[in-house]
């Protein structure tokens, strides 16, 4: 089959993606790859379909092939970062984004994913319960912070526990965490 057939299969796959027919799109992109196994866009598109279908390992395999075929194409790294994020491998997400930003420093998608990865990596360091005392000049009381998810913290002060929403900004030095009290605290 000629490369033109691959483009036809890719276009059909794209139509199926808009209809959320992940299996149909994967089938079309697979046929496109059979027509032209050196076309990185076919792997990129199939990777996107695998991500949407939840087939994370297959998405990663296609993303890695896309990077291999087109190491200077920033979208290769976007796909790789998405696949790695689906697997919870935030160190790999950060690395993929950093490599992609070498080729397109203004790529908002890569910048956003890099920030998200850094935030998740920071959260992994603080997850769980923390106990401490506030200095006397600020009131001298004990507090407990229970970091339960990337955006949720329970704060216990004076035997009262409140749920807060957390926002991390790991791009700053020092890292910033903002806590917002929910439910009238």
Protein Blocks (a to p, Z undefined) as FASTA:
>chain_A
ZZklmmmmmmmmmmmmmnopaklmmmmmmmmmmmmmmbmklmmmmmmmmmmnopaklmmm
mmmmmmmmmmmbmklmmmmmmmmmmnopaklmmmmmmmmmmmomklmklmmmmmmmmmmm
mmmmmgccddddddfklnopacddddfbfkbccddeehiacdddddddfkbccddddddd
eehZZ
